Amino acid sequence: MRTTTAWALLLGIAALVSAWSEVNQQAVDDVASGKLKEAKASWWGFDAIDATACLQAALDSGVPKLTVDNVGQPWVVEPIQLASNQEILFEKGVEIAAKQGAFLGGNDSLFSARNKENITIRGYGATWRMHRDDYAAPPYKKAEWRHSLQLMSSTNVQVFGLHLLESGGDGVYLGTGKQWVTNKDIVLKDLICDRQYRQGISVITAENLLIENVVMRDTAGTAPQAGIDFEPNHPEERLVNVTMRNCVSENNGSWGYVLYLPPLSAATEPVSLRFENCKAIGNTGGSFGLVTDNTVDEAVKGTMEVVNCQFEGSKGPGILVTNNPPTGIRTRFENCTVSECNTGSPAAGPIVLGNRAGADQDTGGVEFKDCVVLDSLKRAPMSFLDMVGGLKASEVTGNLILEQDGQRTDVKLTEEVLKEWMPVLALKSFPKYDLATASFVPVAPNADPSRYAMPALGLRTVANAVLYAAGGETVRLAVRQVQVGKYAGTVMPVVVTGPEGAEVAEVEAPFEGDTTVEFTAPTTGLYRVKATPAANQMRFVTSSHPLSLSAGKQSVHFISATGEVFLYVPKGTTEFGIRVSGEGLGEGVKAALCDPAGTVVEEKDNIAQTYVLSATLDAPSPGEIWSLRLARPSGMAMEDFYVTPLGVPPLLAPSKEAVLKPE
């Protein structure tokens, strides 16, 4: 009995020794004095329960070269801050593990370098592990920024050989630590970004960036869920001299490689990107996608080369270029292969060009050289998704090599071929109705305020509305922000401007829950309300005054909204239309245009690409209220769709009583 007790005591002491080790004070002092230029992290001690203080002290020591040694157990840590002018070697077999129960802050990343320089990290055979599933439940608040490694406005950083596993955000995030200061001279090489929550890698801003021999796989959790996403937030950010070489993006929840660049503009430093010998395999969303802004003089400029790349087995397009005008980014695909892609949208091609709601230029400026398309479906290899109407693919040149049923055909991309594959979507045009030059009054000024609300109509990205108020009246408006999918919640700006253009109210609506916007109308007229829910959605829950959604400058962006909205057809109108479009690739809506008696004049189901519901009146309108009925489509999913009235005031009201008419 005594022997057993003694052995238990000895084992307990051994466990304590293995869980904690003393500081090597002499070595630490020699580092501090500058006598030693190389050090081991364990000199600052080791605690198997929480080694944060030990590892952080080692990094903060300023030693030029630090080895994080393999002590036989994981280094369990809370968020760690990197230091400038340091080379860090993680020995083979070392595991850095995020402490469970920690990382409660939405921006808590495993390692961070903010405004740092001259850092080299080597970790061949080492793993940085977080706990993605833990962060999806209390006590954690939902967030998408618990990255394995975040570099913020940092310069000359090289990272080699690490296995980055199961972060609560991205494997690597390149953002800003100081406004408009980009990351510069960055190398990411021989990394594995495995099972991240949001992306394998996110690049917000970078200049002189090399990503080489990097695997990005099995991303899942919250959108965009890409292998890598280039997504600047402001025109002042940049993507200059960016190269990806010998990389693999596979089995991710959305895209393999995606560049979402609408926040950049013509004033941005021209982008320059090159992709060499990269692969996208089995990604759910698509293989390679480029999206820019497509409005006059606004699209970002620059060049992009995609050479010797393979895009295989994606449910979405193998190549997608949308909203990029010929005057924007000049793009070249050379010796690339697109194999069995866009299988989820058999009506479209493996290569897709297109535009988005609000575009006013053709899409193009793309060259294909000896690119092979292998497709078992009987369809054109390239298609155009027009979400506006009347636009087309322009300045698309080169050749494609088509392989189908054992046959190989080299096709030159002539104007005739492109017209056959991508015919222009001809839509009836109507004169533009200028809201800025008209005055409006309510049809029913003394209606029950409950008729002014639209709590069931979800709006996304940017929600524009107008309401009518007389001078001196108190206006109360309640808005609600609602989560879409797993997008993280942020505050939603809501701004109200008066008839003279001056701001009369501004609030930041918190994520979820109702927020009241209240102001006293300084004068009589239309007040413009702009809310920005971004990736999530918002709803106008209540309103004290007549309220209508506005499509004056951009379409009303609905999300999963069903029901009936109303519009005013002014006196003397002989014809008008309503432009409706889904998201093009598998998301649509059913819509019906109804006359004042409620009779359906035209109905269209499964609207994915742009369609115009139109009405030609037997006699000029006396001034009357028509409606648009929105319903779920019969043959596709319903989520995002867009609506714009044409030839009439571009306003959509939730009821007849809320309609505004020209004065």
C-alpha positions, 0 to 999 in steps of 0.5 A: 500500500505504501509502495503504491502511494509512493509511486503515485506521489512520484508520478504526480511530481513527474507530471508537474515537472513535465507540465512546467519548467523553470526559467533559464535565467542565465540564458535569458540575461545573456539574451538581454545583454546581447551576448546571445543572438540565438535562443530557445523559447523554453529558456523563458519557461514552459507551462503545459496548461498555459504557455502564453507568458513564456512564449510571448516573453521569448518573442519580446526579448528581441533575440534575432533568432528564436527556436520554439523547441519541441518539448514533447507537449503542445505550446498552449497559448492565448493570442500571441503578438509577433515582434519586428526584426526576428527569425523564428524557427518552430522545430519539427513536431512542435504544435502551437495550440489555441487555449480552449476557453480563450479567444473570446474576442472576435478578433483574437488571432493565434499570431498577429503582426501589426505594423511590424517588419523583418519577420521570418517564420519557419515551421516545416513539420510544425502545426498551429492548431485552433478549435474551429468548432468551439467558436460556433457555440457559447460562450463565444460570440459569432465572428469570422476574424479569429485567424491563425496568422494575421499580418496588418500593414507589415513589411518584409514578412516570410512564412514557410512550412507551417500546417495551419489548422482549424482557425475561427477565421482565415489561415492567413489574413493580410489586412491593415493595421494603419489606415491605407498602409498596405502589407509589403514584400510578403512571402507565404511558401509551403503552407497548408491551410486546412479546414479554416472557418472562413478562407484559407487565405484572405488578401485585403491589401498587399504589394509584392506578395508571393504565395507559392506551394500553398495548399488551401483545402476544406474551408467551411463555416461562414462565407465566402468559404474560399480557398483564397479571397482577394477582397479589398475594402477601400479604393486606397488599398491595393493588389500590386505585383501579386503572384501565386505559383504552384498552389492547390485549392481544393474541396472548399465550401465556395470558390477556389480562387476569387477576386472580389474587387468592387471596392477598388476604383479607377483611382486605385493603383492599377492591380497586377496579378499573376497565377502560375501552375495553380489548381482548383479541384472540387470546389463547391462554388466555382474554380476561379472568379473575378468580380469588379465594379462596372460603372462609367469611369469607376472600374479598377484598372490593371492586368491579370495573367493566369497561366498553366492553371487547372480548374476541375470539378467545380459545381460553379463556373471553372472561370467567371469574369463578371462586371469587368469592362474592357477598360478595366483589368486586362485579363489573359488565360493561357494554357489553362484547362477547365474540366467538368465545371459548372455542373450545378448550372447546366444551362450555363457554360463552364466559362461564364462572363456577365454583369451585375445589377447596376452595370452600365458597360459591357464585360470583357477585356479577356484573352484566352490562348490555347485553353482547353475545355473538357465538358460532358454536357451538350452546351456552349463552352462559354455563356453570358449572364446579363443582369441588366439587359442589352449588354454583352461580352466585348473584346473577348479574344483568342481561342479555346480547344474544346474536348467533347465525346473524344473530339478535339476542336480548336475554335477561334473566338471570332465575333460570330462565334461569341454571338452564337454562344452569348447572344445579346439579351435584347430588352424593351427600353423605357425612358428613365424617370428622374426622382431628383426633378419630381415632387411627390405627395402621399396617395393616402396621407392620413392612413393607418401607420401600420400600412406603411411598414414592410417587416417581411421584405428583406433587403440586402447590401444597400437599402434605399428608401424615401418617405414623405413628411411635412415640416415640423412633424416627428418621424419615427422609423424602426429598422431591423438587421437580420443575419444571412447564413453564417455571415458575421454581424456588424453595426449597420449605418442608417443615414437620413437626408432631407429634401435639400440634401442635408443629413437630418439623422444618423444611427448605427443599428446593432446586429439583430434587434430593432433600432429606432431612427427618430427626427423632426422634419425641418421642411416638407418633402421627401426624405431619403433613407440609406441603410447598409446591411452589407452581406446580411439583410435589413427590414423596415419594421415600422414607419410613422410616415408613408415609406417606399423602397427606391430604385433611383440609382440602383435596383432594389436588392431583395433577399428571399422576399415574397408578397406584393409591392405597389407602384404608381403609374402617372397620368399620361403613361402609355407603357412601362416595365419592371426589370427583374433579375435573380443572381444568374447562377441558380437563384431566381424569383417568380414575378407577376405584374398586376393592373389596378384591379389585381389582374395579372398582365404578365407573369414570369417564373424562374427569373434568374437572368434579367427579364422585363415585365411590361405593360402597354396600355390601351389608353393613357393612364389616368394616374393609378396604382399597379402592383408586383407580386413576388413568389418563390420560383418553381425550379430553382433556389430563391435568395438574392434578386433585384427589381427596378421599375422602368418608365414610372417612378422607381418606388415600391410601396408595401401597400396601396396606402403607402404609395407616393405619387408625383405632385 
